[in-house]
């Protein structure tokens, strides 16, 4: 995947077969923000939605959450997320980094519950908050110690 990129916008994805959470952040500030949820199950649908985000945000890099079991062992969704990352890289000619996403959906649900977001609203924004957690973890790991 990519070499170190010093500055620029990053779009991050929490891949799912029905919904894809998207977050945006900046490499130079190290801050991530929830952005959107793409409700699409076909490649052409999510590619159009991502193309619109790329046109708006002009990212230097994509980060894709890589799901595994709690012990780090890959499963069926691991391969699907890797294929999604490959399609992003080929279609948009931008570097893609994979980032461990274990427990981010649960973490997003917990954070939303703690802030009082309930029911349908929590389900509506959970995937984009999970993408934010994935991206924030990626940005935090890039910071010098």
Buried (B, 14 or more C-beta within 10 A) or exposed (E): EEEEEEEBBBBBBBBBEEBBBBBBBBBEEEEBBBBBBBBBEEEEEBBEBBEEBBEEBEBBBBBBBBBBEEEEEEEEBBEBBBEBBEBBBEEBEBBBBBBBBBEBBEBBBEBBEEEEBEEEEBBBBBBBBBBBBBBBBBBEEBEEE
